[in-house]
Amino acid sequence: MRVGLGDRDGRPRLLASYQQGSGKLRFPSVPVGVEAMVLNTAGGLASGDVFTVTSRAEAHGLTVSTQACERVYRAEGPPARVRQSLSVAAGASLRHLPQPTILYDGSRLDRLTRVDIEEGGALTLVEGLVLGRAAMGEDVTALALADRVEVRLGGRLAFVDALRLDDAALARARQPAGIGAARGIGIVIHRAAGPGSMGDTLEALREALAGTAVVAGASLLNGLLVARMLAPTHTTLQDALAKAVWTLTEGAPPRAWAL
């Protein structure tokens, strides 16, 4: 899928809207900017699947969301591959706000997210991973996960986050010094376009997350605000990510998050 947002006579205009295979795009009505909602009509990711999303904001504000949580099913063969390419031009803003991805026991996922932010562009990215469905009594003890995020700011590499888990690494991560008993893992990356102090924004985010059930840390790095969080449940993770969205963008998360 590809989606691009530009300008026509001072109003948002779709420059690209392309879908293929089980990937679909829908555009719900929103009060400000444009929201592109991603659907996977296959119902989840299986071994060997390839899912690609390209999002570009050249003007105004583009939000990319998902209708529901993506599911990654047990795989006996090669991993499901997800490739996400995000770019935002000067004067535009992009909110990459998918609902958390649920990893089933035995799942295999290789995900790469590349972000390019021009000077003067604004970005808010949230991604969440959930280990199994607690309501179904699921416990994840086996998986193969490679999840990498690369962010370039003004053409220069500013941030890389690489998370790799296999069966042995997951067992080690379950120790108190790792993720412990947490079921949810989240990351938030934010870049403001305006002249406001990122330090003030950092303190506001820390204060907002302090009132949630997650264990979180946030800092400034190379012009970006980056936060990581561990959550005891899927719900607490999504609630914390929603608070981060409210705090950083002064706007609501996508409506589908509440469904």
Secondary structure, 3 states (H helix, E strand, C coil): CEEEEEEECCEEEEEEEECCCCEEEECCCCCCCEEEEEEECCCCECCCCEEEEEEEECCCEEEEEECCCCEECECCCCCEEEEEEEEECCCCEEEEECCCEEECCCEEEEEEEEEEECCCCEEEEEEEEEECCHHHCCCCCCEEEEEEEEEEECCEEEEEEEEEECHHHHHHHCCCCCCCCCCEEEEEEEECCCCCCHHHHHHHHHHHHHCCCCEEEEEEECCEEEEEEEECCHHHHHHHHHHHHHHHHCCCCCHHHHC
